[in-house]
Amino acid sequence: MQYNPNPILWGAGKDNMGGYQALILFIAAYRVSAVPKLPTNITNDVDAVTAVGSFIFKEPGDKPKYIECTDSTVKYGAANQGELEGQSFAQSGEFFRAGSEKEFAALARQLNNVPGYLILVDMEGNQIMVGQPGLPCHIKPDYEGGQKRADRRGYKFTFTSDAVVPVIYLGTPIDIEALLEP
């Protein structure tokens, strides 16, 4: 991809709060027949990092798995990796779910060894996709039971994926409110 010579400016007084909302959406790769993709025809800077299309599930009624995370535990970053003229980004992060409920242990088992796609929501409400067709996200769950009675116990989920961009924004956001309806 060639660079665009247009200026990048910072708006005075613009908010720049870090972190992510306390939720994650997980979509198993084997459950979908189509996944949003980065475009090949780029007309402006934002197109280069905005996936177009929607997730299409193979089974009617399937939907993303909504996971409520412990507040301030969703973390994401994308380090540059590779050699000159072959560089890419290593998307990685983690999220935490406090508690030792059996449902959380079942979630750890369900996400272990299942490639897919994670959707994170930043503080501005942008939905970020980790993983893409051919380069899915892989999750490693861990359980920590604590040593002292004052220790927090729960499940930490770390995730990784390779990408040609540091952040992939969903051009067609998922209706998260609809996922919470019975």
Secondary structure by P-SEA (a helix, b strand, c coil): ccccccbbbbcccccbbbbbccbbbbbbcccccbbbbbbcccccccccccccbbbbbcccccccbbbbcccccccccccccccccccccccccccccccccaaaaaaaaaaccbbbbbbbbcccbbbbbcccccbbbbbbbbbbccccccbbbbbbbbbcccccccbbbbcccccccccccc
